[in-house]
């Protein structure tokens, strides 16, 4: 029994030492605009994106796609739409760039909830007033 206990303890110690040397996974908490800005930031070298940066950008893209999917489901129930996406659509990358541009120009809003900052950037870039004016011009 003592031999079994020592074997288990040795195995546990070995696994702790093995995992302590491995690269620690980074966790992202997307509470504020600043958190989302960190996740959506441009890679340091766009020609050589690391696997950690790729994962971070995938989290950003997933957040944006989830936000837009949710908005598409609830927008018909809204009395007034906050933003009007082009009828031709937009890409997650365009939304990411727009979001980063807004927080660059208005860093004071970075402490608001991430969803509010993302909606604000979409309202800033895809104003319904602008969309109505574009339709009237055609």
N, C-alpha and C positions, 0 to 999 in steps of 0.2 A: 504493500500500500504506500509506504514511504517512497519507494522508487517511482511509482506512478505519479505521486504528488510532485516530486522533483522534476519529472519529465514534463508535466503540464506547466509547471512554473518556468522551466527552461524554454519551452516552446512559446509561452506568452512573452517572455523577455526578448527572445529572438525576433518575434514578430513586431514588437514595439520598436526595437532598434532598427529593423528593416524599414518600417513605415516612417520613422522619424527622419530618415535620410532622404526619403522620396519627396518630390516637389509637392508642397501643400496646395491643395485645391483652393482657389480663391472664391469667396462667397460674396455675392452682391445682394444688397438689400435695397430694393427700389421703392423707397418711401418718398423721397423728395426729388425735385428737379435736378439738384446737384448729384444725387445718386444716379439718376438716369443719364445725366451728362457724362459722368465717369464711365459708365458702361458703353455709351454711344460715341465716346471720343474717337477721333481719327487714330489709326495705328501709327506707331512711331515711324515705320518704314513700310509704305504701301507696297513696295516691290518684294518685301520679305516679311509677310505677316506670320507671326509666331502662332503656335497652336493655342496659347493662352489668349492672345488677342482675337483669334478667330472665334473662340468660344465666347469671349466677352461680346463681340459684335453680333454673334448669333442670339445672345440673350437680348441685346438691344432690338434686333429685328423681330424677335418673337414678341417682345413687349409691344412694339409698334403695331405689328399685325394683329395681336390680340385686342389692342385698343380700337383699331379701325373696324375689326369684325364686330366687336360689341357695339360700337357706334352705329354700324349699318343695321343692326337689329333693333336698336331703340330709337333711331332718328325719326321714324314715322310717328312715334308717340310724343315727340317733343313739340311744344307749341312754337318754339323758334329755334332754328338750327344755329349752332355756334359757328359752323364753317360749312362751306360748300365745295366739295372736291370736284375737280373737272370731270365732265361726263366721260372723257377718255381715260380717266383713272389717274393714279399716281403710283409711284413706287415707294417701298419702305425706305430706300436710300434717299430719295428726295425729301421725305418726311424727316429722316434723321438729320440731314444737312440743314433743313429749315429749323428744326428744333435747336441744333447747336448754334445757329446764327442768332436766333432770338435770345438765347441765354448769354451769348457774347455781347449783344447790345443792351440787354437788361439783366445784369447779374443779380440785381436786388430781388428778383422773383425766384431765385434758385431754391429758396427754403419752402416754397409752396409744395403741395403734393405733386408727385411726378405726373399723374394724370391731368392735373390742372395745367401744369406747364406745357404738357404735350398738346392739350386742347387749345391753349392760348397760342402756341406756335402755329397750329393749323388755322385758327381764326385770323391770325396775323398774315399768313401766307395765302390762305384760300378764303378770303372774305366773301360772304354771300352778297354783299353790295356790289363788289367787283364782278362776281359771276352774273348778277342780274344786268349790270351795265354791258357786259360782253354779249349776253343774249340779245339785248335791245339793239346793239350795234349791228348784229347780223341781220 
